[in-house]
Amino acid sequence: MTDRELAHAMLSDMVRVRRMEEKCAELYGEAKIRGFLHLYVGEEAVAAGSLRALTPDDAVVATYREHGHALLRGIPMTSIMAEMFGKQEGCSRGRGGSMHLFDAANRFYGGNAIVAGGLPLAVGLALADSMLQRNRVTACYFGDGAVAEGAFHESLNMAALWQLPVLFLCENNFYAMGTALERAQAQTDLTVKAASYTVESIAADGMDVIDCHNATRQGVEHIRNAGGPFFIEFRTYRFRPHSMFDPELYRDKAEVEQWRKRDPIPAFTEQCLRDGILDAADVAAIEQAADREVQEAVAYAEAGTWESVEDLERDVLTPVAEPAS
């Protein structure tokens, strides 16, 4: 892929995610999307840069803020939006909703509502690949809040002990829900925590899509060539609250506005225009295509169907009572 092709692809990826997320916020206000909704606005450079460094054979495990990862991994926006609406045409047949997007065909294994819940899953997927001698990487996304969970430490320890091909991707947006990183972690350099398990680790600018891409390529190359896990801390920021229920009383608006000045989409757009890699017509075409895609996805979701009452117990396991002795 040429520099122009890669730049066009990554800018398109970020714009598609941003437009989809902004529309989801609007639809949530109209009560067309219900339940919990965690938006990725501001963090698009991480997914756009890192996922472009993976192959279709690699696996991806994400968090409950996973809409962008799912879209860029190849799940159609129509399928994602239908899932948001709870329609059976969704990627999880309408049963998962916002936090449980899933598509085995694209090797996208969630969408996980449990903080740090995806880390042991990633270790298991990587263990299977290792035992079957498949040259694959399992990319596992998680937030800085997951670093405080036991599953994080257990997973890094096991991946290091068994030299498993796990790419640990920490999206550090500096707030675990409403708790600032420095109020919860004595060591705020999260690469140090990974290094304590002898896992190779680096930090990347999560607001710079090129830096995210290069860091991920470095991690992937390490896993494929040297073997063993790799850890990247993407230092990024979410512009919206933790979720749509969050009153956001824990951080100053001035702080948010300061970070907005580093918005990865206009920053990368300006860089591409300045360097002559893309022109104004390219940018306009990218934005128009994203807007059309969102409109089509919403129309598809609204035309979707609800699961019938008769099917509500399908795929639901019920415990069988033991016979009386």
N, C-alpha and C positions, 0 to 999 in steps of 0.2 A: 504494500500500500504506500503510495507516494505521500509526501508531506501534505499536499493539497487534499488528497483523498482522506487522510487521517483527520486533518483539521476540520474538513467538512463533516465527516462522520461524527466527531466528538461534539462539535457545536450543535449539530442536529440532535444528538442524543440529549444534551443538556436542555435544549429548548423544548423537545418533546416531553421530557419529564416535568419541566416547570409548567408548561401549559396544562398538562394532565392534572398536576397537583393543585394548581389554582382553580381549575374547574371542579375538582373534588371538594374543595373548600366551599365553593358556591353551592354545589349540590347538597352538601351537608346542611347548609343554612336553609335549604328548601325541604329538608327532611327526606330527601330521596336516597341519601346514604345515611345509615344509622349505625349505632354502636360506637366503638372507639375508632378514631381516625388520627393517625400520626403522619404529618406531612414532612416532605424531604426538601422543602424550599430552602435554598442556600447551600445545600450539601451536594448538589448535582455533579460537581466536578469529580467527586470521589468515584461514584458509580460509572460515570462516562469514561473516566480515564482508566480505571482498574479493569473493568469488564472487557475492554478492548485488548487487554493483554492476555486473556484466557482463550482457550480453544473450545469448540463445542463438546469435546469429550470430557472436559473438566467439570467438576460439580460446583454448585453454588448453594450456600446456606446463608440465610439472611435473618433479620430481626423483624419486629412488627412495623418498622419504618421501611418497608421493603418494596413499595410500589415501583419506584424507579429502577431498582435492581431487576425486578420481574420483567418490566417492559424492555429494558436493554438486554436482558438475557434472551429475549425472543418471544415472550408471551404476548400475543396480540393485545393492543389496547382495548379492543372490543371485549375480549375475554376477561380482562382485568376489570373493566368498568361494569360488566354484567355481574361479576363477583361482588363488587362494591354494593351493587343494588340488591344483592341477595337472590339473583335470578339463576335458574338452573343451567343457563348457557355459560355461566362463569367458569373459570379455570378450576375451581373446587366445587363445582355444581351448585354454587350459591350457599354452601354450608359453612364456608370459612370466613368470608367477608374480608375486610381490610387487612387483618393481621395474619391471615392464613392462605395467602396466594401460593399455589403449588403447581408444578408441571414437570412430571418425570421425563417427558419426551425431550425437554430442554435441559434436563439434569438440574432443575431448580427445585431444591428440597425445602422450600419454606423461607419465609413467613413463619415466625415462631413468637408467640405472645409471651413466653417466659424469658425474663432477662437471663442471658447466658445459656439459655436452653439449646441453642444451636451448636454450641462448642463441642459437647460430647457427641452429637450427631455427626459433626464434621470429622471427628477423630475416628468414628466407626466407619464412615465412608472411605476415609483414607486408609484405614486398616484393611478393608476389603480389597482396595486397589493394590496395596502392597503385597498382600497374600497371593493375589492373582497375577502379580508381576505386570500390572498395567501402568504405563507411564502417564499417569493422570495426576492432576492437582485438585484438591478440594479447597475452594476459597470460602472462608467463613467470615462474614461481616458481623460486627457487634459494636455496641457503644461503650463509652468510658464507664458507665454504670456497671457493666458486666464484669469489669476488672475487680470489683469488690466481692464477687461471688466465688464460692468454692469451686464451681464448675470450671471457671477460667483457669485456676491454678492446677486443678486435676488434669484438665485437657492439655495444657502446655507441658506439664510434667510427663504425661503419657506419650504425647507426640514426640518429645525429645528423647525419652527412653527408648522408644521403638523406632525412632527416625522415620516418622510418618510424613507423607507429602501434604501437609496442611499449610495453607497460606492464611495466617491469622491477620485479619484486616480490621483494625480498631478505628471506628469513626468517632473520634474524640471531639464532641461539640461543646465540651467543658461544663455540661450540666446533665447530671443523672436525674431525670425528671426536673425537680426544682432545686436540687442540691449541687452547688458549685463544686468543681473538682477539688479545689484546695481545701474545702471544708470536709471532705470525705477521705482524701488520700494524703498520707504523709509524704509519699513520693509521687509527685505530679508528672514526672517524666516516665511515661508508661513503657517506653522502650527498655528502661532499666528493669522493670518487673519481668519482661520477657527474657531479657539477658540473664536473669538470675536462674533461669531454667536451661541455660546454655542454648537458647534459641536465637539465631541470627536476627537482628532487629534494626530497623531504621525508622526515622520520622520523615513525613512528607507534608508539604503545604496542601491541605485539603481544599483550598480555594483556587488552586492552580491545576487545571486539568492535565497539562503537560507533565507537571511534577508528579501527579498521581499516576499517570500512565508509566512514566519512566521508573518510578519506585516499584510499581507492580511488576513490570518486566524484569527488574532486578531480582525480585522475590521469586518469580516463576522460574527464571533461569537457574537460580540457586537450587531450588527444589529439584528441578529436572536433571541438573548436572552433578551437584555436590551431594544431593540427598538431604532428607530431614526437613523439619518445618522452618518457616520464616514468618516474622512478625513485622507489620507496618502500622505505625500510628499516624493516621491522617488527621491533622489538626484543622478542624473545620468549624462550621457554626450554622445552626438552624435559625432562620429569620423569624419563623413562626413559633408559637408556644409548643410545649412538649406534645400536647394533643389538643383537640378541639374543645376539651373540657377544662383546659388549663387557664386560669385567670392571669397567669404570668406576673406574679407579684414579687418574684425573687431576683429580677435583674432590671437594671435601669434601661429606659427607652434609649437613652443616649448611647449606651453600649451597643444595642442592637443597630442603631443607625450608623455607628462607627464601623461595624462589621459589614453593613450593607454597601459601604463604599468599596468593599472588596468583592462584591458580587461576581462570581466566576463567569457568568454569561456575558455581561457587557465587557468585562475585562478581557476575555478571550476573543470576543468579537472585535474589539478595538485593536488587539494585537494582530489578528489575522488581516484586518484591513490595512493597518500600518505597514505590515510586512509584504503586502501584495499577494498573500496566499489565497485570500478570498476577496470578492468585491461586493458592492452594495446589492447587486442583483442576486448574488448567491445567498446573502443573509436574508433578503426579502423572501426568496423562494423557500428557504428553510422554515421561516416563521409561518408562511402561508400553508405549507404542507402540514406543519404541526397543528395549526388551527383546524384544518380540514379533518385531520385524524381524530382530534378530540370531538368534533361535531359528529362524526360517524360513529365513534365509540359510544357517545351518549345516546344517539338514536338507536343503536343496537341494544343497549342496556334497557332503554325504556320499552322497546318492543319485545323484550325477553319475557319468559314465562316463569311463573312461580311453581315450585314443586308441589305436586298434588298431595293432599292430606294422606292419601293411601300409602304414599312412599316415605312418609316421615320416619318410619322405623327401619327403612332399608339401610343396610350397612351399619346398623347400631347393634352392638353386642350386648346382650342381657345375660346376667349371671343365672346359671341353672342351679336351683336348690338341690342340695344332696338329699338322697332318699333317707327317710327316717330309719334308724337302726332298729 
